[in-house]
Amino acid sequence: MQKFIIPLLTVVMVVSIIFAGCAPATPPETPPEQPPEAPAEEPEPPPEEPEPPPEEPPTPPTVLPKPGEWTASTGATEFTFTVTVNPDGTGISNYTYEFEEFGFCGGYRVGKMTGVFTNTPPIPIHPLPSGAEFSLVHDKEVYSGEDEDPLPSIYRWIHIYWHIVIEGKFDETGTQASGTWEISSAEVHTISSFSPSPPPSSEGTVCQEGTWEASAP
C-alpha cells in the first residue's frame, strides 16, 4: 500500500506543476496614452533697440557782460544814463541818470537834474519775467511846494514825483546791451511840508518813453 501511495503523490505533484505552468499569465497593464507633445515655440526675437537721438551741438557758454561803466544812447538828448557792471559781470553796482531841460512832466520842468546811485549788494543780472536781465527803478521828487487850499486859511503841500524805470539785457557776446526806459509822473497832496511816500507807479502818467543801446566800455 505504501508503495502505491508514493507514486500516486508523485503523479499528483507532477500534474499540479503542469497545471500551474499552464495557468494563463496576467497581461501587463497598458500605460495611459500620453497626449502628443506640443511643438516647442520658437523664442520671440528681442525688440529692436531705438536708435539714439542725434547729438545736439554743445550749448555755447554764457558770456558775462564786460565790467565797467556802460553809457546808454536813449535817442533823447534830454535824458541820459549810465550803468556800471561789477568786476565779475554778475550785477549792476551803480547807475546814474541826468535830465537836461526835461518836461513838462506832471506839470513840472527841470533845467538840469542828476541822480547817482550805488547798489549794495549789486542788482543781479539774470532773466526777468519781462524778458529783461535787470531793472532799475527810482522815484524822484522833483517838486515840493505850498499851495493854498480852497478852504480859508488852510494850506497844503504839493509833491511831484517822477517815476524812472530802466530795463535792459546784454547780448551773447557780453559787449552790447539794449532795453527800454520810461518816465512817468504822479502828484501827491499833503497838509504837511514833510515829504510823503512816493505813490505807486500805477498812479503815474507816462510822460516819455523810448529804447536805448550801449556798447561795452
C-alpha positions in Angstrom: 0.0 0.0 0.0 2.8 2.3 0.9 4.4 1.6 -2.4 1.2 2.6 -4.2 0.8 5.9 -2.3 4.2 7.3 -3.0 4.0 7.0 -6.8 0.5 8.5 -6.6 1.7 11.5 -4.7 4.4 11.9 -7.3 1.9 11.9 -10.1 -0.3 14.4 -8.3 2.6 16.8 -7.7 3.7 16.5 -11.4 0.1 17.2 -12.6 -0.1 20.2 -10.2 3.1 21.6 -11.6 1.9 21.1 -15.2 -1.4 22.8 -14.5 0.4 25.6 -12.7 2.6 26.1 -15.7 -0.4 26.2 -18.0 -2.3 28.9 -16.0 -2.8 32.0 -18.1 -0.4 34.7 -17.2 -1.8 38.1 -16.2 -1.2 40.6 -19.0 0.9 43.6 -18.1 -1.0 46.9 -17.5 -1.1 49.2 -20.5 0.2 52.6 -19.5 -2.2 55.5 -20.3 -1.6 57.2 -23.5 0.3 60.5 -23.2 -1.1 63.5 -25.0 1.0 64.4 -28.0 3.7 66.9 -27.1 3.1 70.4 -28.5 5.8 71.6 -30.8 8.2 73.9 -29.0 7.5 77.5 -29.6 10.3 79.4 -31.2 11.5 82.3 -28.9 10.4 85.7 -30.0 13.2 87.9 -31.3 14.3 90.6 -28.9 12.8 94.0 -29.5 14.8 96.3 -31.7 16.5 99.0 -29.7 15.5 102.5 -30.7 18.1 104.5 -32.5 19.8 107.0 -30.2 18.7 110.6 -30.9 21.2 112.7 -32.8 23.6 114.5 -30.6 22.8 118.2 -30.1 25.5 120.6 -30.6 27.0 121.8 -27.3 25.5 124.9 -25.8 28.0 127.7 -26.0 29.0 129.0 -22.6 27.2 132.1 -21.4 29.4 135.2 -21.8 29.1 137.6 -18.9 28.9 141.3 -19.7 32.2 143.2 -19.6 32.7 145.1 -16.3 32.8 148.9 -16.2 30.6 151.9 -17.0 28.2 151.5 -19.9 26.9 154.7 -21.4 23.4 154.4 -22.9 22.2 156.2 -26.0 18.5 156.9 -25.4 17.6 158.8 -28.5 16.5 161.7 -26.3 19.1 164.4 -25.6 17.2 165.5 -22.5 17.6 162.2 -20.7 20.8 160.0 -20.5 22.1 157.4 -18.1 24.9 155.0 -17.4 25.1 151.6 -15.7 28.2 150.1 -14.1 28.7 146.3 -14.3 30.6 145.0 -11.3 34.1 143.3 -11.8 32.7 139.7 -12.0 30.0 140.7 -14.5 27.1 139.4 -12.4 25.4 142.7 -11.3 24.8 146.4 -11.6 26.9 148.1 -8.9 25.7 151.6 -9.6 23.9 153.8 -12.1 23.5 157.5 -12.9 20.9 159.5 -14.8 20.7 163.0 -16.0 17.9 165.2 -17.1 18.6 168.2 -19.3 15.7 170.7 -19.9 13.3 167.8 -19.4 9.5 168.5 -19.1 6.8 169.3 -18.9 6.2 166.1 -16.9 3.5 166.3 -14.3 3.2 170.0 -15.0 6.8 170.5 -14.0 10.0 171.1 -15.9 13.7 170.8 -14.8 16.6 172.6 -16.2 19.2 170.0 -15.1 18.9 167.2 -12.6 21.3 164.3 -11.9 20.9 161.2 -9.8 23.8 158.9 -8.7 23.0 155.6 -7.0 25.2 152.9 -5.5 23.7 149.4 -5.2 24.8 147.3 -2.2 24.7 144.5 -3.0 24.7 144.9 -6.7 21.4 144.4 -8.6 21.7 140.9 -10.1 21.9 140.4 -13.8 19.5 137.4 -14.5 16.4 136.7 -16.7 13.3 138.6 -15.5 9.6 137.8 -16.4 9.6 140.9 -18.7 12.4 139.4 -20.8 15.0 141.9 -19.4 18.0 140.9 -17.3 18.0 143.9 -15.0 15.5 146.6 -13.9 16.4 149.9 -12.3 13.5 151.7 -10.6 13.6 155.1 -8.8 11.0 157.6 -7.6 12.5 161.1 -7.7 10.7 164.0 -6.0 11.2 166.9 -8.4 9.0 169.5 -6.8 7.5 170.2 -3.3 5.7 173.5 -2.8 3.0 175.1 -0.8 -0.4 175.7 -2.3 -3.5 177.4 -0.9 -6.4 175.0 -0.2 -9.9 176.1 -1.3 -10.8 176.2 2.4 -9.9 179.5 4.1 -6.6 179.7 6.0 -5.6 176.1 5.2 -2.5 175.4 3.1 -1.5 172.1 1.5 1.7 170.9 0.0 2.1 169.5 -3.5 4.7 166.9 -4.2 5.5 165.9 -7.8 7.4 162.6 -8.4 9.0 161.3 -11.5 8.9 157.5 -11.6 12.0 156.3 -13.6 12.2 152.8 -14.9 15.2 151.4 -16.9 15.3 147.8 -18.1 17.8 146.1 -20.2 19.7 143.0 -21.2 23.1 142.1 -22.6 23.8 140.1 -25.8 25.5 136.7 -26.0 28.9 138.3 -26.6 28.7 140.4 -23.5 29.7 143.5 -25.5 26.3 145.0 -26.4 23.3 146.0 -24.3 19.8 147.3 -25.1 16.5 147.9 -23.4 13.7 150.4 -22.6 13.2 153.4 -20.4 10.2 155.2 -19.2 9.5 158.4 -17.2 6.1 158.9 -15.6 4.8 161.4 -13.1 2.5 161.4 -10.1 1.2 164.2 -7.9 0.7 163.8 -4.1 -1.0 166.4 -1.9 -0.4 166.6 1.9 -1.2 169.1 4.6 2.4 168.8 5.9 5.7 170.0 4.5 7.2 166.6 5.2 7.6 164.6 2.0 5.2 161.6 1.8 6.0 158.2 0.5 6.2 158.1 -3.3 3.0 157.0 -5.0 2.7 153.5 -6.6 3.9 153.5 -10.2 0.5 152.6 -11.4 -0.7 156.1 -10.4 1.8 157.7 -12.7 1.1 159.2 -16.1 3.7 158.3 -18.7 5.5 161.5 -19.9 8.1 160.0 -22.2 9.5 156.6 -23.1 11.9 155.0 -25.5 14.6 152.4 -26.2 18.3 152.5 -25.5 21.5 150.9 -26.6 25.0 150.7 -25.2 28.4 149.2 -26.0 30.9 147.8 -23.6 33.5 150.3 -22.2 
